[in-house]
Amino acid sequence: MHQLLRFIVTKQVLLGAIKVSLLVGTLLNLINQWDYLVSAQSLMIGHTLMNYLVPFCVSAYSGARALETKNR
């Protein structure tokens, strides 16, 4: 587990996770909050944050696991 955390904080994994999060999070926000966007209502901030956080976590974990497996 400790080694996995070291891989998560590498530049390669973090940059990849940020890119995935920005793309997927934006798409999820468009899908999930489209009605709020087109009617000029305020977005649900908690949902917006989660739409970016979940893909970031999944991508960071997947990238770290791939590096961990590669370095065995």
mmJSON file of the N, C-alpha and C atoms, coordinates in Angstrom:
{"data_MODEL":{"atom_site":{
"group_PDB":["ATOM","ATOM","ATOM","ATOM","ATOM","ATOM","ATOM","ATOM","ATOM","ATOM","ATOM","ATOM","ATOM","ATOM","ATOM","ATOM","ATOM","ATOM","ATOM","ATOM","ATOM","ATOM","ATOM","ATOM","ATOM","ATOM","ATOM","ATOM","ATOM","ATOM","ATOM","ATOM","ATOM","ATOM","ATOM","ATOM","ATOM","ATOM","ATOM","ATOM","ATOM","ATOM","ATOM","ATOM","ATOM","ATOM","ATOM","ATOM","ATOM","ATOM","ATOM","ATOM","ATOM","ATOM","ATOM","ATOM","ATOM","ATOM","ATOM","ATOM","ATOM","ATOM","ATOM","ATOM","ATOM","ATOM","ATOM","ATOM","ATOM","ATOM","ATOM","ATOM","ATOM","ATOM","ATOM","ATOM","ATOM","ATOM","ATOM","ATOM","ATOM","ATOM","ATOM","ATOM","ATOM","ATOM","ATOM","ATOM","ATOM","ATOM","ATOM","ATOM","ATOM","ATOM","ATOM","ATOM","ATOM","ATOM","ATOM","ATOM","ATOM","ATOM","ATOM","ATOM","ATOM","ATOM","ATOM","ATOM","ATOM","ATOM","ATOM","ATOM","ATOM","ATOM","ATOM","ATOM","ATOM","ATOM","ATOM","ATOM","ATOM","ATOM","ATOM","ATOM","ATOM","ATOM","ATOM","ATOM","ATOM","ATOM","ATOM","ATOM","ATOM","ATOM","ATOM","ATOM","ATOM","ATOM","ATOM","ATOM","ATOM","ATOM","ATOM","ATOM","ATOM","ATOM","ATOM","ATOM","ATOM","ATOM","ATOM","ATOM","ATOM","ATOM","ATOM","ATOM","ATOM","ATOM","ATOM","ATOM","ATOM","ATOM","ATOM","ATOM","ATOM","ATOM","ATOM","ATOM","ATOM","ATOM","ATOM","ATOM","ATOM","ATOM","ATOM","ATOM","ATOM","ATOM","ATOM","ATOM","ATOM","ATOM","ATOM","ATOM","ATOM","ATOM","ATOM","ATOM","ATOM","ATOM","ATOM","ATOM","ATOM","ATOM","ATOM","ATOM","ATOM","ATOM","ATOM","ATOM","ATOM","ATOM","ATOM","ATOM","ATOM","ATOM","ATOM","ATOM","ATOM","ATOM","ATOM","ATOM","ATOM","ATOM","ATOM","ATOM"],
"id":[1,2,3,4,5,6,7,8,9,10,11,12,13,14,15,16,17,18,19,20,21,22,23,24,25,26,27,28,29,30,31,32,33,34,35,36,37,38,39,40,41,42,43,44,45,46,47,48,49,50,51,52,53,54,55,56,57,58,59,60,61,62,63,64,65,66,67,68,69,70,71,72,73,74,75,76,77,78,79,80,81,82,83,84,85,86,87,88,89,90,91,92,93,94,95,96,97,98,99,100,101,102,103,104,105,106,107,108,109,110,111,112,113,114,115,116,117,118,119,120,121,122,123,124,125,126,127,128,129,130,131,132,133,134,135,136,137,138,139,140,141,142,143,144,145,146,147,148,149,150,151,152,153,154,155,156,157,158,159,160,161,162,163,164,165,166,167,168,169,170,171,172,173,174,175,176,177,178,179,180,181,182,183,184,185,186,187,188,189,190,191,192,193,194,195,196,197,198,199,200,201,202,203,204,205,206,207,208,209,210,211,212,213,214,215,216],
"type_symbol":["N","C","C","N","C","C","N","C","C","N","C","C","N","C","C","N","C","C","N","C","C","N","C","C","N","C","C","N","C","C","N","C","C","N","C","C","N","C","C","N","C","C","N","C","C","N","C","C","N","C","C","N","C","C","N","C","C","N","C","C","N","C","C","N","C","C","N","C","C","N","C","C","N","C","C","N","C","C","N","C","C","N","C","C","N","C","C","N","C","C","N","C","C","N","C","C","N","C","C","N","C","C","N","C","C","N","C","C","N","C","C","N","C","C","N","C","C","N","C","C","N","C","C","N","C","C","N","C","C","N","C","C","N","C","C","N","C","C","N","C","C","N","C","C","N","C","C","N","C","C","N","C","C","N","C","C","N","C","C","N","C","C","N","C","C","N","C","C","N","C","C","N","C","C","N","C","C","N","C","C","N","C","C","N","C","C","N","C","C","N","C","C","N","C","C","N","C","C","N","C","C","N","C","C","N","C","C","N","C","C","N","C","C","N","C","C"],
"label_atom_id":["N","CA","C","N","CA","C","N","CA","C","N","CA","C","N","CA","C","N","CA","C","N","CA","C","N","CA","C","N","CA","C","N","CA","C","N","CA","C","N","CA","C","N","CA","C","N","CA","C","N","CA","C","N","CA","C","N","CA","C","N","CA","C","N","CA","C","N","CA","C","N","CA","C","N","CA","C","N","CA","C","N","CA","C","N","CA","C","N","CA","C","N","CA","C","N","CA","C","N","CA","C","N","CA","C","N","CA","C","N","CA","C","N","CA","C","N","CA","C","N","CA","C","N","CA","C","N","CA","C","N","CA","C","N","CA","C","N","CA","C","N","CA","C","N","CA","C","N","CA","C","N","CA","C","N","CA","C","N","CA","C","N","CA","C","N","CA","C","N","CA","C","N","CA","C","N","CA","C","N","CA","C","N","CA","C","N","CA","C","N","CA","C","N","CA","C","N","CA","C","N","CA","C","N","CA","C","N","CA","C","N","CA","C","N","CA","C","N","CA","C","N","CA","C","N","CA","C","N","CA","C","N","CA","C","N","CA","C","N","CA","C","N","CA","C","N","CA","C","N","CA","C"],
"label_alt_id":[null,null,null,null,null,null,null,null,null,null,null,null,null,null,null,null,null,null,null,null,null,null,null,null,null,null,null,null,null,null,null,null,null,null,null,null,null,null,null,null,null,null,null,null,null,null,null,null,null,null,null,null,null,null,null,null,null,null,null,null,null,null,null,null,null,null,null,null,null,null,null,null,null,null,null,null,null,null,null,null,null,null,null,null,null,null,null,null,null,null,null,null,null,null,null,null,null,null,null,null,null,null,null,null,null,null,null,null,null,null,null,null,null,null,null,null,null,null,null,null,null,null,null,null,null,null,null,null,null,null,null,null,null,null,null,null,null,null,null,null,null,null,null,null,null,null,null,null,null,null,null,null,null,null,null,null,null,null,null,null,null,null,null,null,null,null,null,null,null,null,null,null,null,null,null,null,null,null,null,null,null,null,null,null,null,null,null,null,null,null,null,null,null,null,null,null,null,null,null,null,null,null,null,null,null,null,null,null,null,null,null,null,null,null,null,null],
"label_comp_id":["MET","MET","MET","HIS","HIS","HIS","GLN","GLN","GLN","LEU","LEU","LEU","LEU","LEU","LEU","ARG","ARG","ARG","PHE","PHE","PHE","ILE","ILE","ILE","VAL","VAL","VAL","THR","THR","THR","LYS","LYS","LYS","GLN","GLN","GLN","VAL","VAL","VAL","LEU","LEU","LEU","LEU","LEU","LEU","GLY","GLY","GLY","ALA","ALA","ALA","ILE","ILE","ILE","LYS","LYS","LYS","VAL","VAL","VAL","SER","SER","SER","LEU","LEU","LEU","LEU","LEU","LEU","VAL","VAL","VAL","GLY","GLY","GLY","THR","THR","THR","LEU","LEU","LEU","LEU","LEU","LEU","ASN","ASN","ASN","LEU","LEU","LEU","ILE","ILE","ILE","ASN","ASN","ASN","GLN","GLN","GLN","TRP","TRP","TRP","ASP","ASP","ASP","TYR","TYR","TYR","LEU","LEU","LEU","VAL","VAL","VAL","SER","SER","SER","ALA","ALA","ALA","GLN","GLN","GLN","SER","SER","SER","LEU","LEU","LEU","MET","MET","MET","ILE","ILE","ILE","GLY","GLY","GLY","HIS","HIS","HIS","THR","THR","THR","LEU","LEU","LEU","MET","MET","MET","ASN","ASN","ASN","TYR","TYR","TYR","LEU","LEU","LEU","VAL","VAL","VAL","PRO","PRO","PRO","PHE","PHE","PHE","CYS","CYS","CYS","VAL","VAL","VAL","SER","SER","SER","ALA","ALA","ALA","TYR","TYR","TYR","SER","SER","SER","GLY","GLY","GLY","ALA","ALA","ALA","ARG","ARG","ARG","ALA","ALA","ALA","LEU","LEU","LEU","GLU","GLU","GLU","THR","THR","THR","LYS","LYS","LYS","ASN","ASN","ASN","ARG","ARG","ARG"],
"label_asym_id":["A","A","A","A","A","A","A","A","A","A","A","A","A","A","A","A","A","A","A","A","A","A","A","A","A","A","A","A","A","A","A","A","A","A","A","A","A","A","A","A","A","A","A","A","A","A","A","A","A","A","A","A","A","A","A","A","A","A","A","A","A","A","A","A","A","A","A","A","A","A","A","A","A","A","A","A","A","A","A","A","A","A","A","A","A","A","A","A","A","A","A","A","A","A","A","A","A","A","A","A","A","A","A","A","A","A","A","A","A","A","A","A","A","A","A","A","A","A","A","A","A","A","A","A","A","A","A","A","A","A","A","A","A","A","A","A","A","A","A","A","A","A","A","A","A","A","A","A","A","A","A","A","A","A","A","A","A","A","A","A","A","A","A","A","A","A","A","A","A","A","A","A","A","A","A","A","A","A","A","A","A","A","A","A","A","A","A","A","A","A","A","A","A","A","A","A","A","A","A","A","A","A","A","A","A","A","A","A","A","A","A","A","A","A","A","A"],
"label_entity_id":["1","1","1","1","1","1","1","1","1","1","1","1","1","1","1","1","1","1","1","1","1","1","1","1","1","1","1","1","1","1","1","1","1","1","1","1","1","1","1","1","1","1","1","1","1","1","1","1","1","1","1","1","1","1","1","1","1","1","1","1","1","1","1","1","1","1","1","1","1","1","1","1","1","1","1","1","1","1","1","1","1","1","1","1","1","1","1","1","1","1","1","1","1","1","1","1","1","1","1","1","1","1","1","1","1","1","1","1","1","1","1","1","1","1","1","1","1","1","1","1","1","1","1","1","1","1","1","1","1","1","1","1","1","1","1","1","1","1","1","1","1","1","1","1","1","1","1","1","1","1","1","1","1","1","1","1","1","1","1","1","1","1","1","1","1","1","1","1","1","1","1","1","1","1","1","1","1","1","1","1","1","1","1","1","1","1","1","1","1","1","1","1","1","1","1","1","1","1","1","1","1","1","1","1","1","1","1","1","1","1","1","1","1","1","1","1"],
"label_seq_id":[1,1,1,2,2,2,3,3,3,4,4,4,5,5,5,6,6,6,7,7,7,8,8,8,9,9,9,10,10,10,11,11,11,12,12,12,13,13,13,14,14,14,15,15,15,16,16,16,17,17,17,18,18,18,19,19,19,20,20,20,21,21,21,22,22,22,23,23,23,24,24,24,25,25,25,26,26,26,27,27,27,28,28,28,29,29,29,30,30,30,31,31,31,32,32,32,33,33,33,34,34,34,35,35,35,36,36,36,37,37,37,38,38,38,39,39,39,40,40,40,41,41,41,42,42,42,43,43,43,44,44,44,45,45,45,46,46,46,47,47,47,48,48,48,49,49,49,50,50,50,51,51,51,52,52,52,53,53,53,54,54,54,55,55,55,56,56,56,57,57,57,58,58,58,59,59,59,60,60,60,61,61,61,62,62,62,63,63,63,64,64,64,65,65,65,66,66,66,67,67,67,68,68,68,69,69,69,70,70,70,71,71,71,72,72,72],
"pdbx_PDB_ins_code":[null,null,null,null,null,null,null,null,null,null,null,null,null,null,null,null,null,null,null,null,null,null,null,null,null,null,null,null,null,null,null,null,null,null,null,null,null,null,null,null,null,null,null,null,null,null,null,null,null,null,null,null,null,null,null,null,null,null,null,null,null,null,null,null,null,null,null,null,null,null,null,null,null,null,null,null,null,null,null,null,null,null,null,null,null,null,null,null,null,null,null,null,null,null,null,null,null,null,null,null,null,null,null,null,null,null,null,null,null,null,null,null,null,null,null,null,null,null,null,null,null,null,null,null,null,null,null,null,null,null,null,null,null,null,null,null,null,null,null,null,null,null,null,null,null,null,null,null,null,null,null,null,null,null,null,null,null,null,null,null,null,null,null,null,null,null,null,null,null,null,null,null,null,null,null,null,null,null,null,null,null,null,null,null,null,null,null,null,null,null,null,null,null,null,null,null,null,null,null,null,null,null,null,null,null,null,null,null,null,null,null,null,null,null,null,null],
"Cartn_x":[0.82,0.0,0.859,1.932,2.817,3.434,3.839,4.439,3.411,2.178,1.118,0.943,0.977,0.857,2.027,3.224,4.378,4.185,3.586,3.342,2.244,1.25,0.161,0.68,1.667,2.142,3.253,3.515,4.491,3.892,4.768,4.324,3.529,4.01,3.368,1.922,1.709,0.373,-0.527,-0.02,-0.845,-1.273,-0.361,-0.729,-1.759,-1.575,-2.556,-3.919,-3.932,-5.201,-5.891,-5.119,-5.701,-6.332,-5.641,-6.186,-7.482,-7.472,-8.679,-9.806,-9.485,-10.492,-11.13,-10.31,-10.856,-11.775,-11.373,-12.201,-13.474,-13.313,-14.465,-15.359,-14.776,-15.567,-16.42,-15.84,-16.597,-17.761,-17.493,-18.569,-19.663,-19.266,-20.256,-21.082,-20.441,-21.192,-22.17,-21.75,-22.671,-23.864,-23.606,-24.684,-25.581,-24.98,-25.745,-26.404,-25.852,-26.385,-26.806,-27.106,-27.49,-28.687,-29.696,-30.884,-30.538,-29.62,-29.201,-28.421,-27.618,-26.809,-27.668,-28.61,-29.421,-30.479,-30.865,-31.864,-31.227,-29.894,-29.142,-29.349,-29.623,-29.697,-28.289,-28.099,-26.789,-26.555,-25.314,-24.959,-24.908,-25.078,-24.928,-23.431,-22.824,-21.375,-20.857,-21.54,-21.105,-21.055,-22.063,-22.102,-21.004,-20.795,-19.746,-18.383,-18.089,-16.802,-16.64,-17.688,-17.617,-17.433,-18.024,-17.871,-16.419,-15.627,-14.2,-13.364,-13.76,-12.965,-12.965,-14.105,-14.198,-13.327,-13.398,-12.505,-11.022,-10.706,-9.327,-8.836,-9.625,-9.239,-9.103,-10.04,-9.995,-8.766,-8.51,-7.364,-6.042,-5.935,-4.706,-4.452,-5.476,-5.331,-4.91,-5.569,-5.252,-3.823,-3.419,-2.061,-1.025,-1.285,-0.35,-0.267,-1.391,-1.384,-0.598,-0.743,-0.004,1.496,1.906,3.332,3.848,3.021,3.416,3.622,2.719,2.813,4.03,4.265,5.398,6.738,6.81,8.058,8.294,7.458,7.652,8.719],
"Cartn_y":[-1.198,0.0,1.255,1.231,2.389,2.691,1.632,1.813,2.372,1.948,2.446,3.949,4.412,5.853,6.632,6.049,6.721,6.883,5.9,5.993,7.006,7.134,8.08,9.511,9.844,11.234,11.532,10.609,10.909,11.876,12.655,13.667,13.033,11.898,11.209,10.824,10.24,9.787,10.993,11.982,13.144,13.926,14.154,14.89,14.125,12.817,12.002,12.042,11.948,11.975,13.323,14.398,15.733,15.88,15.417,15.5,14.706,13.484,12.647,13.305,13.826,14.46,15.664,16.479,17.655,17.265,16.27,15.845,15.143,14.113,13.317,14.134,14.903,15.73,16.752,17.355,18.326,17.645,16.487,15.75,15.339,14.854,14.471,15.669,16.811,18.008,18.435,18.351,18.69,17.741,16.465,15.479,15.633,15.704,15.68,17.007,18.105,19.407,20.262,19.615,20.33,21.257,20.77,21.585,22.859,22.761,23.933,24.906,24.384,25.227,26.009,25.335,26.009,26.924,26.712,27.574,28.659,28.77,29.797,29.717,28.524,28.326,28.032,28.2,27.915,26.4,26.022,24.603,24.079,22.794,22.149,21.915,22.698,22.702,21.332,20.679,19.36,18.355,18.368,17.455,17.806,19.084,19.527,19.029,19.205,18.755,17.246,16.513,15.048,14.573,15.296,14.926,15.035,15.859,15.955,15.054,14.918,14.153,12.653,12.105,10.655,10.216,10.864,10.436,10.633,11.685,11.895,10.719,10.318,9.216,7.906,7.622,6.373,6.363,7.473,7.548,7.46,8.16,8.126,6.715,6.067,4.7,3.75,3.866,2.987,3.205,4.465,4.768,4.25,4.405,3.92,2.403,1.739,0.268,-0.215,0.483,0.108,0.263,1.353,1.546,0.522,0.216,-0.771,-2.14,-2.524,-3.808,-3.841,-2.741,-2.637,-2.751,-2.237,-2.211,-3.444,-4.423,-5.653,-6.509],
"Cartn_z":[0.0,0.0,0.0,0.801,0.873,-0.492,-1.204,-2.526,-3.506,-3.394,-4.261,-4.073,-2.838,-2.568,-3.155,-3.137,-3.742,-5.242,-5.892,-7.328,-7.646,-6.774,-7.017,-7.083,-6.268,-6.227,-7.226,-8.15,-9.191,-10.199,-10.813,-11.776,-12.921,-13.404,-14.522,-14.187,-13.026,-12.632,-12.348,-11.624,-11.288,-12.523,-13.458,-14.67,-15.497,-15.601,-16.319,-15.653,-14.319,-13.589,-13.714,-13.714,-13.87,-15.252,-16.286,-17.649,-17.78,-17.258,-17.316,-16.538,-15.359,-14.517,-15.201,-15.845,-16.527,-17.676,-18.442,-19.573,-19.109,-18.301,-17.867,-16.939,-16.031,-15.119,-15.855,-16.875,-17.672,-18.389,-18.988,-19.656,-18.669,-17.494,-16.485,-16.031,-15.865,-15.473,-16.55,-17.798,-18.882,-18.91,-18.712,-18.721,-17.49,-16.318,-15.072,-14.722,-15.199,-14.79,-15.976,-17.073,-18.285,-18.041,-17.339,-17.077,-16.318,-15.376,-14.607,-15.484,-16.384,-17.257,-18.255,-18.887,-19.91,-19.318,-18.069,-17.455,-16.586,-16.648,-15.919,-14.411,-13.9,-12.456,-11.94,-10.644,-10.091,-10.042,-10.281,-10.27,-8.843,-8.698,-7.399,-7.192,-6.324,-6.145,-5.702,-4.776,-4.32,-5.455,-6.298,-7.447,-8.44,-8.639,-9.562,-9.097,-7.822,-7.284,-7.395,-7.086,-7.162,-8.606,-9.557,-10.965,-11.416,-10.755,-11.065,-10.154,-8.908,-7.946,-8.242,-8.57,-8.803,-9.989,-11.158,-12.239,-11.901,-11.13,-10.71,-9.868,-8.889,-8.007,-8.764,-9.64,-10.419,-11.328,-11.989,-12.886,-12.128,-11.007,-10.212,-9.686,-9.192,-8.691,-9.812,-10.965,-12.088,-12.582,-12.67,-13.106,-12.131,-10.849,-9.826,-9.839,-10.006,-10.073,-11.287,-12.417,-13.621,-13.404,-12.775,-12.483,-11.49,-10.506,-9.49,-10.135,-11.01,-11.691,-12.609,-13.302,-14.215,-13.482,-12.281,-11.517,-10.657,-10.76,-9.981,-10.593],
"occupancy":[1.0,1.0,1.0,1.0,1.0,1.0,1.0,1.0,1.0,1.0,1.0,1.0,1.0,1.0,1.0,1.0,1.0,1.0,1.0,1.0,1.0,1.0,1.0,1.0,1.0,1.0,1.0,1.0,1.0,1.0,1.0,1.0,1.0,1.0,1.0,1.0,1.0,1.0,1.0,1.0,1.0,1.0,1.0,1.0,1.0,1.0,1.0,1.0,1.0,1.0,1.0,1.0,1.0,1.0,1.0,1.0,1.0,1.0,1.0,1.0,1.0,1.0,1.0,1.0,1.0,1.0,1.0,1.0,1.0,1.0,1.0,1.0,1.0,1.0,1.0,1.0,1.0,1.0,1.0,1.0,1.0,1.0,1.0,1.0,1.0,1.0,1.0,1.0,1.0,1.0,1.0,1.0,1.0,1.0,1.0,1.0,1.0,1.0,1.0,1.0,1.0,1.0,1.0,1.0,1.0,1.0,1.0,1.0,1.0,1.0,1.0,1.0,1.0,1.0,1.0,1.0,1.0,1.0,1.0,1.0,1.0,1.0,1.0,1.0,1.0,1.0,1.0,1.0,1.0,1.0,1.0,1.0,1.0,1.0,1.0,1.0,1.0,1.0,1.0,1.0,1.0,1.0,1.0,1.0,1.0,1.0,1.0,1.0,1.0,1.0,1.0,1.0,1.0,1.0,1.0,1.0,1.0,1.0,1.0,1.0,1.0,1.0,1.0,1.0,1.0,1.0,1.0,1.0,1.0,1.0,1.0,1.0,1.0,1.0,1.0,1.0,1.0,1.0,1.0,1.0,1.0,1.0,1.0,1.0,1.0,1.0,1.0,1.0,1.0,1.0,1.0,1.0,1.0,1.0,1.0,1.0,1.0,1.0,1.0,1.0,1.0,1.0,1.0,1.0,1.0,1.0,1.0,1.0,1.0,1.0,1.0,1.0,1.0,1.0,1.0,1.0],
"B_iso_or_equiv":[0.0,0.0,0.0,0.0,0.0,0.0,0.0,0.0,0.0,0.0,0.0,0.0,0.0,0.0,0.0,0.0,0.0,0.0,0.0,0.0,0.0,0.0,0.0,0.0,0.0,0.0,0.0,0.0,0.0,0.0,0.0,0.0,0.0,0.0,0.0,0.0,0.0,0.0,0.0,0.0,0.0,0.0,0.0,0.0,0.0,0.0,0.0,0.0,0.0,0.0,0.0,0.0,0.0,0.0,0.0,0.0,0.0,0.0,0.0,0.0,0.0,0.0,0.0,0.0,0.0,0.0,0.0,0.0,0.0,0.0,0.0,0.0,0.0,0.0,0.0,0.0,0.0,0.0,0.0,0.0,0.0,0.0,0.0,0.0,0.0,0.0,0.0,0.0,0.0,0.0,0.0,0.0,0.0,0.0,0.0,0.0,0.0,0.0,0.0,0.0,0.0,0.0,0.0,0.0,0.0,0.0,0.0,0.0,0.0,0.0,0.0,0.0,0.0,0.0,0.0,0.0,0.0,0.0,0.0,0.0,0.0,0.0,0.0,0.0,0.0,0.0,0.0,0.0,0.0,0.0,0.0,0.0,0.0,0.0,0.0,0.0,0.0,0.0,0.0,0.0,0.0,0.0,0.0,0.0,0.0,0.0,0.0,0.0,0.0,0.0,0.0,0.0,0.0,0.0,0.0,0.0,0.0,0.0,0.0,0.0,0.0,0.0,0.0,0.0,0.0,0.0,0.0,0.0,0.0,0.0,0.0,0.0,0.0,0.0,0.0,0.0,0.0,0.0,0.0,0.0,0.0,0.0,0.0,0.0,0.0,0.0,0.0,0.0,0.0,0.0,0.0,0.0,0.0,0.0,0.0,0.0,0.0,0.0,0.0,0.0,0.0,0.0,0.0,0.0,0.0,0.0,0.0,0.0,0.0,0.0,0.0,0.0,0.0,0.0,0.0,0.0],
"pdbx_formal_charge":[null,null,null,null,null,null,null,null,null,null,null,null,null,null,null,null,null,null,null,null,null,null,null,null,null,null,null,null,null,null,null,null,null,null,null,null,null,null,null,null,null,null,null,null,null,null,null,null,null,null,null,null,null,null,null,null,null,null,null,null,null,null,null,null,null,null,null,null,null,null,null,null,null,null,null,null,null,null,null,null,null,null,null,null,null,null,null,null,null,null,null,null,null,null,null,null,null,null,null,null,null,null,null,null,null,null,null,null,null,null,null,null,null,null,null,null,null,null,null,null,null,null,null,null,null,null,null,null,null,null,null,null,null,null,null,null,null,null,null,null,null,null,null,null,null,null,null,null,null,null,null,null,null,null,null,null,null,null,null,null,null,null,null,null,null,null,null,null,null,null,null,null,null,null,null,null,null,null,null,null,null,null,null,null,null,null,null,null,null,null,null,null,null,null,null,null,null,null,null,null,null,null,null,null,null,null,null,null,null,null,null,null,null,null,null,null],
"auth_seq_id":[1,1,1,2,2,2,3,3,3,4,4,4,5,5,5,6,6,6,7,7,7,8,8,8,9,9,9,10,10,10,11,11,11,12,12,12,13,13,13,14,14,14,15,15,15,16,16,16,17,17,17,18,18,18,19,19,19,20,20,20,21,21,21,22,22,22,23,23,23,24,24,24,25,25,25,26,26,26,27,27,27,28,28,28,29,29,29,30,30,30,31,31,31,32,32,32,33,33,33,34,34,34,35,35,35,36,36,36,37,37,37,38,38,38,39,39,39,40,40,40,41,41,41,42,42,42,43,43,43,44,44,44,45,45,45,46,46,46,47,47,47,48,48,48,49,49,49,50,50,50,51,51,51,52,52,52,53,53,53,54,54,54,55,55,55,56,56,56,57,57,57,58,58,58,59,59,59,60,60,60,61,61,61,62,62,62,63,63,63,64,64,64,65,65,65,66,66,66,67,67,67,68,68,68,69,69,69,70,70,70,71,71,71,72,72,72],
"auth_comp_id":["MET","MET","MET","HIS","HIS","HIS","GLN","GLN","GLN","LEU","LEU","LEU","LEU","LEU","LEU","ARG","ARG","ARG","PHE","PHE","PHE","ILE","ILE","ILE","VAL","VAL","VAL","THR","THR","THR","LYS","LYS","LYS","GLN","GLN","GLN","VAL","VAL","VAL","LEU","LEU","LEU","LEU","LEU","LEU","GLY","GLY","GLY","ALA","ALA","ALA","ILE","ILE","ILE","LYS","LYS","LYS","VAL","VAL","VAL","SER","SER","SER","LEU","LEU","LEU","LEU","LEU","LEU","VAL","VAL","VAL","GLY","GLY","GLY","THR","THR","THR","LEU","LEU","LEU","LEU","LEU","LEU","ASN","ASN","ASN","LEU","LEU","LEU","ILE","ILE","ILE","ASN","ASN","ASN","GLN","GLN","GLN","TRP","TRP","TRP","ASP","ASP","ASP","TYR","TYR","TYR","LEU","LEU","LEU","VAL","VAL","VAL","SER","SER","SER","ALA","ALA","ALA","GLN","GLN","GLN","SER","SER","SER","LEU","LEU","LEU","MET","MET","MET","ILE","ILE","ILE","GLY","GLY","GLY","HIS","HIS","HIS","THR","THR","THR","LEU","LEU","LEU","MET","MET","MET","ASN","ASN","ASN","TYR","TYR","TYR","LEU","LEU","LEU","VAL","VAL","VAL","PRO","PRO","PRO","PHE","PHE","PHE","CYS","CYS","CYS","VAL","VAL","VAL","SER","SER","SER","ALA","ALA","ALA","TYR","TYR","TYR","SER","SER","SER","GLY","GLY","GLY","ALA","ALA","ALA","ARG","ARG","ARG","ALA","ALA","ALA","LEU","LEU","LEU","GLU","GLU","GLU","THR","THR","THR","LYS","LYS","LYS","ASN","ASN","ASN","ARG","ARG","ARG"],
"auth_asym_id":["A","A","A","A","A","A","A","A","A","A","A","A","A","A","A","A","A","A","A","A","A","A","A","A","A","A","A","A","A","A","A","A","A","A","A","A","A","A","A","A","A","A","A","A","A","A","A","A","A","A","A","A","A","A","A","A","A","A","A","A","A","A","A","A","A","A","A","A","A","A","A","A","A","A","A","A","A","A","A","A","A","A","A","A","A","A","A","A","A","A","A","A","A","A","A","A","A","A","A","A","A","A","A","A","A","A","A","A","A","A","A","A","A","A","A","A","A","A","A","A","A","A","A","A","A","A","A","A","A","A","A","A","A","A","A","A","A","A","A","A","A","A","A","A","A","A","A","A","A","A","A","A","A","A","A","A","A","A","A","A","A","A","A","A","A","A","A","A","A","A","A","A","A","A","A","A","A","A","A","A","A","A","A","A","A","A","A","A","A","A","A","A","A","A","A","A","A","A","A","A","A","A","A","A","A","A","A","A","A","A","A","A","A","A","A","A"],
"auth_atom_id":["N","CA","C","N","CA","C","N","CA","C","N","CA","C","N","CA","C","N","CA","C","N","CA","C","N","CA","C","N","CA","C","N","CA","C","N","CA","C","N","CA","C","N","CA","C","N","CA","C","N","CA","C","N","CA","C","N","CA","C","N","CA","C","N","CA","C","N","CA","C","N","CA","C","N","CA","C","N","CA","C","N","CA","C","N","CA","C","N","CA","C","N","CA","C","N","CA","C","N","CA","C","N","CA","C","N","CA","C","N","CA","C","N","CA","C","N","CA","C","N","CA","C","N","CA","C","N","CA","C","N","CA","C","N","CA","C","N","CA","C","N","CA","C","N","CA","C","N","CA","C","N","CA","C","N","CA","C","N","CA","C","N","CA","C","N","CA","C","N","CA","C","N","CA","C","N","CA","C","N","CA","C","N","CA","C","N","CA","C","N","CA","C","N","CA","C","N","CA","C","N","CA","C","N","CA","C","N","CA","C","N","CA","C","N","CA","C","N","CA","C","N","CA","C","N","CA","C","N","CA","C","N","CA","C","N","CA","C","N","CA","C","N","CA","C","N","CA","C","N","CA","C"],
"pdbx_PDB_model_num":[1,1,1,1,1,1,1,1,1,1,1,1,1,1,1,1,1,1,1,1,1,1,1,1,1,1,1,1,1,1,1,1,1,1,1,1,1,1,1,1,1,1,1,1,1,1,1,1,1,1,1,1,1,1,1,1,1,1,1,1,1,1,1,1,1,1,1,1,1,1,1,1,1,1,1,1,1,1,1,1,1,1,1,1,1,1,1,1,1,1,1,1,1,1,1,1,1,1,1,1,1,1,1,1,1,1,1,1,1,1,1,1,1,1,1,1,1,1,1,1,1,1,1,1,1,1,1,1,1,1,1,1,1,1,1,1,1,1,1,1,1,1,1,1,1,1,1,1,1,1,1,1,1,1,1,1,1,1,1,1,1,1,1,1,1,1,1,1,1,1,1,1,1,1,1,1,1,1,1,1,1,1,1,1,1,1,1,1,1,1,1,1,1,1,1,1,1,1,1,1,1,1,1,1,1,1,1,1,1,1,1,1,1,1,1,1]
}}}
